[in-house]
């Protein structure tokens, strides 16, 4: 096995903090030969063993730790154990019992860097974003089949991140056959279709499950504005919660068509209270401001503005702009549910951005609740750089 030897003083994050990434600037040299995705021994500059990692020569993240135990073998059995542990972790949480859609594996948070696995009924969607995860595809699939008893596994390894690892996008069935009927799940009493082939991420944003339920609890009698609505998850929960009206905006025509189709799957919901608008959200909010239109509850759940810390400054301006608009469109006592999924924007910075937006909008506001991703999207304490959901529920005077 090849050895990845660190620069002097660079072992601190690995040895003491167990940070799962080794950046190129921390690596002194590679002794032996290793191909992309191969497992290498990681050593401090004094040759003290620190663990074993997946090697990625084309990425600035030169190594991703599989284990901090220098003696642990990284083989098929290793991945089956890690997959089984991740699945069991979810099974132990009472709030996830009976959920038709949930995340089974959340990358570094489950000790499997570059591995995302989401389950929709008897179908699992797998996303592999690192060279190491790609190399162990077959072991990961076998582990998922054994741990879940799923009927099929579809691969959605088509994110841009793979390019940074020197990997081509790849999609297709890895296990079982395509279902004969459209895939759908029930979430908090609402039925939703899931497009695992063409939808965002693995087909749906499971991490917002609890926050969609909260919106439903807050919506009774309110005029709700759902921005970046995608396929209508928040919108349908607002209708189920008794909203007086729900206006949903997205720039994607196909996403809106799916949102309308999702509403049609739920004949118990008052479709006449729903309005769908294809538009640029920033421009639509400007137009509402000019029209003097106001809402009781606004959801701002934009796409990722900052994929890394290098984009944080530009993203902060975008987050501030859109939250300023949101605050200006709220009636007195109104609620703003605002989110960021950007890895480059931490919770503390996001809170400062939203506070600045309230000030610029001339509104007195307070945080009612900090909002996080669902329980099946754990966040590793030693991995603050990861993409995870951050949100705030804010009330204005």
N, C-alpha and C positions, 0 to 999 in steps of 0.2 A: 504494500500500500504506500502510495506517495505521501510525502510529508509537506505540510504548509507551515512554514516557520515565520513567526511574526517579528516585526521590528521591535527593538528594545522599548519597554514601557507600554507596549500596545496590548498586553495580555489582560489588563485590568478589567475591561468590559466583559471579556469572556470568562475569566476566572472568578471574579468577585461579583459581577452583576448578571452574569449569564445572558448577556445580550446575544440574540441569535444570529446577528449579522457580522461578517468580517469585511470591512471595506478595503479596497485596493491599496489605499495609503497605509494600512496597518500591516500589510504583508511584506516580509523581507524577501523570501525566496521560496521556490518550490523545489524540493528534492525528489527526484524520481519523475515518472511520467504519469500524467493524469489527463483524461479526456473530459469534455464538458459533462457534468453530472456525476462523475466518479466520486466515490467517497475517499476523503483524504484524512490523515491524522493531522490535527492542529497542535503545534508545539509553540511554547514561548521561546524567546530568543536564547534562553539558557537550556533549551530542549526539554523543559518540563511539559508533559502531555496535558492538554487542555480539553480534549474531546475529539469528536469526528464530525466532519462537515461535508456537504456537497460542494464540489469545486465548479466554479463558473468563470472561465478565463476571459470571456467577452463582456462581463458585467462589472460595473463599479462595486457591486456587492460580490466580492471574489469568493466568499464562502458563506454557506448557511448551515448552521449547526443542526445536525440531527440529534446529537447527544453530547452532554458534557461529562459523560463517563468514558474515559479513555479505553476501558476494557469492554464496553458494550459493542456487540457485533451489529452492523447495519446490514441486514439481509431480509429475505422475504418474511421471516418470522417477526422481525422487528416491526415491519410495517403493519402486519396483521395485528400485533399487540397494540400499536398506537391507534389504529383505526378502531379497534374494539373498545379501547379506553375512551375515545372521543364519543362514540355512540352511547356507551354506558353512562357517560357524564350527563348526557341529555335525558336519558331514561330515568335518572334519579331526581329530576326536577318536576315536581307535581304540576306546575303551570304548563308544561309541555305535553302532558298526557293527552292523547287523542288528537293532537295537532296533525293535520294532513300535510302541512308544509313546514319544514324546519331545517335549519342548518346542522349538518352532522359533523363537519370538520371546518374549523376556522383557522387554517394555516398555522402561523407561529403560536397562536394561542393554544393550540392542541399539540404542539411539538412536531408539526408537519409543515415546515416552510414551503410555500408555493402550492399548497393543496387546499382547494375549496370543494366541499361536497354538500349539495342541497338535496333534500328529499321532498318529492311531491307525490304523496300516495305511495304507490309501489314502484315509482320511477325515481332514480337518483341521477342528478346532473353533476358531473365532475369537471372541475377546472384546474388545470395544471399550468402554473405560471413561471416555474423555475426549472433550470437544467436538471437539478437533482430530482425534483418531483416527476419530471418527464421521463427520466431514466427508469424510475421505479413504478411506472404506470401499471404494469400487469400485477404487481404485488398489491398495490393500492386497490385495484379493482377487485381482486380476489378477497381482500380484507373486507371491503364494503359488502360484497355478496354474502360472505359468511356472517357478518355482524348484523345485517339488516334483513336478509332473506328477500331482497328486492327482486322484482321481475325483470328489470332492465336498467342499464346505465348508459347515459348519453354524455359524450364529451363536448364541452364548450370551451376549449382552450384556444380562444380567438381574441384575447385581450392584447392591447398594445404592449403590455409589459413583457410579453414573450420575446418581442424584438430586441429588448435590452439584454436578453440572455442568449441571443443568437439563434432563437428558435422560430420556426415558421408556425403560423396559426394552423390549428387542426381541429376538426369537429367530426362527429359521427358516432354511431352506436358501438359501444365497447362490449356490451353484454346484453343478451336478449334481443327482442325485436321491437320495432316501433309499435306503439299502442294503436288499436283499431278505431278508437274514439278520441276526440279532443281531450286534452289533459285539463282538469279543473280541480280546485281545492275549495274547501269551505273554511272560512276564517271568521271567527267571531259572529257566526250566523249569516255571513254573506258569502255567496258563491262567486269564485273568480277563476277565469280561464288563465292558463299559464302557457306561454309560447316559449318552450325550452330551446327551440331551434333559432328563432329570429328575435326573441325578446332581449332586453337589457340583461347584463350579467348572466345569470343562469335561468332567466325567464321572469323573475319577480324579485321584489325587494322585501325579503322576509324579515329583515332587521327592524322594520317599522311596525310590526304586528301589534305590539303593546300600545304604541302611540296612536295607531289607527283606532284601537279600541277606546283610548282616552278621548280622542276627538268625538267619537260617537256619544260618549257620556256628557260632553260639553255642548253639544250642538242643538239641543232642544229649543225650538223657537227662534233660532238665530239665522241671520243671513251669512252664509259661509263662502269664502273665496279660497279655492284650492289652486295654487300656482305650481307649475311643473307637475301636472296631475298624473302624467304617464297613463296607466291603464285604469285609473280611477279608484284605487284602493281607499284613499282618504275620502273621496267624494261619496262612495257608497256607504261607508260607515257613518258619515254625516247625515245622509238620508235615513239610514236605519235608526239614527239617534233622534230623529224628529226635527231636523233643520227646516226652517221656513223656506229657504232657497239655497241652492248650491251652484255656484258658477265655477267651472273648472277650465283651466287654461293650459295648453301645451303647444309647442311649436311643431310637434309631430302629428301629421294627419293620421297615419296608421295607428299610432298609440291612442288617439282619440276614438277612432273607429272601434278599437278593441275595448276601450272604456265603455262606449255605448253598448257594445255586445255584452259586456259584463253586467251592465244594468239590466239588459233584457233577460239575463239568466236569473234575475231576482224579481219576479212579478209582484212580490210583497212590498217592494219599495215604491214610493211615489215619484214615478218618472217625470211627472209634470213639473216637479220642483227643481229639476236638473237642467242646467244650461251648459253646453260645451262650446268652447271657442278655440279655434286654431289661430295662434298669434305668438309673436315674440313677447315674453312675459314683461320685460322691462318697458317696452313700448305700451303694452296694455295697461300697466300700472300708471304710466304717465297720462294716458288718455282718461283713466278713471279719475285721476286727480283733477284734470281740467273739467271733467263733467260734474265734479262734486259728489261722486258716488262714494258711499261709505258702507262698511261691513262690520259685523259683530265679531267675527272670528276669521282670521286669515292664516293659511298654511303656506309657508315658504320652504319647499323641499327641493332646492336646485340640484343639478348635477354637480359633479366634482369640479370646483374651480381651481384647486391647487393640488396637483398630483404629488408634489414634493415641496419641501421647505423652500426650494429655490423659487417657486412660484407664489410664495405666501404674500408678498407685498401687493402684487397685482390682484390676487384673489381677494385680499382684504378689502380693497376698494370696491370690488364687485359685490361682496357680501354686504358692505356698508350701504352702498347705493340701493340695493334691493330692499334692505330692512328699513331704510329711511322712507321709501315709498310705502312699505307695509304699515309703518306707524302712522303715516299721514292719512291712510285710508280707513283707520279704525274709528268707530264711534266711541264716545266716552264709556269707559268700563270694558272696552273690547279686549279680545285676547289675540295674541300673536304666537303661533307655533312656528318657530324658525329653526332650521337645521343646517348642519354642514357634515359632509362625509369626506372632506378633504384631509388626506394624511398630513399635509403641510400646515394645517390650521388646528392647533390644539384647543382644548376646551377653554383654557384661561384666555387665550387670544380671541377666541370666538365671542366670549362674554364681553370683552372690552369693545369689540367691533359693534355688537348689538347695543351696548350702552351708549357708544358714540353716535349710533344711528338715531336712538331715541332723543338724544340731546339735539342733534341737528334737525330733527323733525319737530322740535319744540314740544315734546310730550314728556310728562312725568310718568315713569314706568317702574315696575318692580318684577323681579323674577318670582313667579309662583311655583315653578318646579323645573329642575334640570331633567332633561330627557335623554335617555340612552337607548342603545339597541336592545333587541329582545334577548332573553336569557340564553338562547342558543347561539348568540354571537359574543362569546366571552372575549375580553381584552386582556392580554398578558401584561402583568405588572412590570415586567422587565422589557417591554417592547412598546414604548410610547409613540414610535414613528408609524405604527400600523394604521391602515385605513379603518376607521370605526366611526360610528354615528355619534354625533354630538348635537344636542338640541336644547332649546329653552322655551318654556311656556311663560310668556310675559303679558302682564295686564297693564293697560294704560288708564290714567285718570280721565 
